[in-house]
């Protein structure tokens, strides 16, 4: 194996790790957040980059049509358990 082959192998490994990291990050974002946008155009652009399964909602009540709000999802039972434990 030449030095050039070794460098190419390292670059390919780095690219593979980057793809895995990106996929993992997107997966976490989709499972933890819903997205609210201010325009249909923004919704379609966001849906193109997010994997299938992301919940993107368009509303006319956002002043800036280019803004994206990521709303944290939570289970209501977790909230109830926290309230009980504080008593």
KEKOLBA-26694 format. One record per residue (C-alpha): residue in three letters; x, y, z. Coordinates in Angstrom, 2 decimals, m for minus. Layout:
 rest      px      py      pz
  ALA       X       Y       Z
...
# end
This chain:
 rest      px      py      pz
  UNK    0.00    0.00    0.00
  UNK    1.36    3.37   m0.98
  UNK    1.18    6.56    1.03
  UNK   m1.44    7.91   m1.38
  UNK   m3.62    4.81   m0.87
  UNK   m3.28    5.23    2.88
  UNK   m4.32    8.88    2.70
  UNK   m7.33    8.02    0.50
  UNK   m8.37    5.30    2.96
  UNK   m8.17    7.75    5.83
  UNK  m10.22   10.31    3.92
  UNK  m12.87    7.70    3.06
  UNK  m13.03    6.61    6.72
  UNK  m13.43   10.23    7.83
  UNK  m16.24   10.77    5.30
  UNK  m17.98    7.59    6.48
  UNK  m17.78    8.75   10.10
  UNK  m19.16   12.17    9.13
  UNK  m22.12   10.58    7.31
  UNK  m22.86    8.38   10.34
  UNK  m22.65   11.37   12.67
  UNK  m24.98   13.42   10.45
  UNK  m27.51   10.58   10.22
  UNK  m27.44   10.08   13.99
  UNK  m27.85   13.80   14.66
  UNK  m30.79   14.11   12.26
  UNK  m32.42   11.06   13.77
  UNK  m32.15   12.55   17.26
  UNK  m33.55   15.89   16.06
  UNK  m36.56   14.22   14.44
  UNK  m37.40   12.12   17.48
  UNK  m36.99   15.00   19.94
  UNK  m38.52   17.96   18.07
  UNK  m41.40   19.12   15.89
  UNK  m40.82   22.06   13.57
  UNK  m43.02   25.09   13.01
  UNK  m42.33   27.38   10.04
  UNK  m43.85   30.58    8.71
  UNK  m44.24   29.74    5.02
  UNK  m44.98   26.85    2.71
  UNK  m41.70   27.47    0.88
  UNK  m39.76   27.14    4.12
  UNK  m41.72   23.98    4.98
  UNK  m40.86   22.36    1.65
  UNK  m37.19   23.32    1.90
  UNK  m36.98   21.93    5.44
  UNK  m38.74   18.71    4.45
  UNK  m36.18   18.22    1.66
  UNK  m33.26   18.16    4.10
  UNK  m34.91   16.30    6.98
  UNK  m35.40   12.55    6.72
  UNK  m38.87   11.13    6.38
  UNK  m40.88   11.18    9.57
  UNK  m40.13   14.76   10.60
  UNK  m43.20   16.73   11.63
  UNK  m43.15   20.17    9.97
  UNK  m46.11   22.48   10.51
  UNK  m46.71   25.70    8.56
  UNK  m48.55   28.57   10.25
  UNK  m49.31   32.12    9.11
  UNK  m48.80   33.38   12.69
  UNK  m45.00   33.56   12.46
  UNK  m43.84   37.04   11.47
  UNK  m40.70   35.99    9.59
  UNK  m41.42   33.38    6.86
  UNK  m37.80   32.18    7.00
  UNK  m37.80   31.37   10.74
  UNK  m37.92   27.78   11.93
  UNK  m39.00   26.93   15.45
  UNK  m37.95   23.57   16.86
  UNK  m40.44   22.57   19.53
  UNK  m39.18   20.05   22.08
  UNK  m41.40   16.98   22.40
  UNK  m42.03   15.51   25.82
  UNK  m44.27   12.90   27.34
  UNK  m46.95   14.38   29.60
  UNK  m46.41   11.50   32.03
  UNK  m42.82   12.66   32.57
  UNK  m44.14   16.12   33.46
  UNK  m46.66   14.64   35.88
  UNK  m43.99   12.46   37.53
  UNK  m41.74   15.51   38.00
  UNK  m44.60   17.46   39.60
  UNK  m45.35   14.56   41.97
  UNK  m41.72   14.20   43.01
  UNK  m41.49   17.91   43.90
  UNK  m44.39   17.63   46.39
# end
